[in-house]
Amino acid sequence: MAEKLWIGTSWKMNKSGEEARRYAQRLAGTQGAKHVQRFIIPPFPYIREVAELLEGTDILVGAQNMHWEPSGAWTGEVSAPMLADCGARIVELGHSERRTHFNETDDAVGRKVKAAIDHGLIPLICIGETAAQKLQGEADHVLKTQVEAALSFLEDEDFKNPLLFAYEPVWAIGDGGTPAPPDYVRARHARIRKVAVELSGQPVPCLYGGSVNAANCTELVTCPDVDGLFIGRAAWSVEGYLDILSRCAIAEKRKTTA
Ligand SMILES: O=C(CO)[C@H](O)COP(=O)(O)O
């Protein structure tokens, strides 16, 4: 088990500036559990303001994507140094929505992971199999390929920096998604951990994401090899996020003191 539980949310392409501000202000006034690392990932335009509102708290702010080059003729793209300048500390890479709708390849994810580390950002690398791949019994093979590609540009030195995976089965994500059963999550996380340790020489924390909610969060977060949760819809209201945080903090504390 990693030292801290990582529990965070990406807002995807949601919220007005006012809603983003109110969420951050409310969150800034709350106290996190010592063993939980909280993080939120707003859309690009809100990163700086949200980061400023959360300055001095334990909450890290992230971005949902970036380019691998630090600058250049890449119209419409955003680079790692720009994100860091806005106050981002984490960057989400390879989410299935980007892989599906924006043709993001394993190679591009690998380049982005390297660039993120080079510029002091924590990559949160999203991996996961589709429903068809699961049905064909290919889940472990897909996950291994994605982990290998994500780490393929890194050198030994790079593994001294923090790095996170989020296992998000594509069939579990969003409206119409079904949360993965805990036994299934446990098996996939064990596999991801094994591959990541072989490549990096150390355990890489891996979060679970996909239809996480208040009812299933404690069972998921206490699965062996699950180092946190990456939440979408259920944490888009700040009260929803705080509810999941407190349930997980209690469950984890019970587990460690048992
Ligand atoms: O990105 C995700 C978590 O932020 C993921 O897609 C899960 O979304 P959810 O199914 O709405 O929780």
The ligand as an SDF file (V2000), in Angstrom:
LIG
                    3D

 12 11  0  0  0  0  0  0  0  0999 V2000
  -11.9630   10.5370  -15.2390 O   0  0  0  0  0  0  0  0  0  0  0  0
  -12.6210    9.9370  -14.4660 C   0  0  0  0  0  0  0  0  0  0  0  0
  -12.5320   10.2980  -13.0310 C   0  0  0  0  0  0  0  0  0  0  0  0
  -12.3470   11.6560  -12.9040 O   0  0  0  0  0  0  0  0  0  0  0  0
  -13.4200    8.8080  -14.9210 C   0  0  0  0  0  0  0  0  0  0  0  0
  -13.7210    8.9720  -16.2610 O   0  0  0  0  0  0  0  0  0  0  0  0
  -14.5820    8.3780  -14.0740 C   0  0  0  0  0  0  0  0  0  0  0  0
  -15.7540    9.1330  -14.2760 O   0  0  0  0  0  0  0  0  0  0  0  0
  -17.0940    8.6980  -13.5350 P   0  0  0  0  0  0  0  0  0  0  0  0
  -17.5030    7.3680  -14.1070 O   0  0  0  0  0  0  0  0  0  0  0  0
  -18.0770    9.7750  -13.8170 O   0  0  0  0  0  0  0  0  0  0  0  0
  -16.7740    8.5770  -12.0660 O   0  0  0  0  0  0  0  0  0  0  0  0
  1  2  2  0
  2  3  1  0
  2  5  1  0
  3  4  1  0
  5  6  1  0
  5  7  1  0
  7  8  1  0
  8  9  1  0
  9 10  2  0
  9 11  1  0
  9 12  1  0
M  END
$$$$
